Amino acid sequence: MQIICKFGKQETELFENTIKVRALIKKECCNYDNGNCVLLDNKCPQVTAQKLMCGWFKKAVLPLDKILEVRVYGERVQSQRKCVECGKSFLPTNNKSKYCKKCLPKVVKRQNAERQRQKRSMSRNRANL
């Protein structure tokens, strides 16, 4: 008697992704040392887990393999940008975003002040003509 295991498409993809994630951790993660996480001083939780748990893995290791990143996160992977003001990474809300949420109010206030300053200087120059 032969036992045939049938896996659905999702289970097979999950299994393949898990194997590739483990291989990527062992190859690329700077905190991985023979099954242990240097940061946690314990076993690496990402190697045994089937979900994304490790913040370092999400931010630093997974983006190295774009194909695996798309498989793990789905079709739509949002790329992060760096804020022009402070230099920190942020997820843009649209394709024109240049500033993070923390810097945006300061930049808008500064730009409005500059625009008003130019407007006032233009009206003063007209009076002198």
Helices and strands as residue ranges (DSSP letters): H 9-28, E 32-33, E 36-37, E 42-43, H 45-48, H 55-56, I 57-61, G 62-64, H 66-73, E 81-82, E 89-90, H 104-128
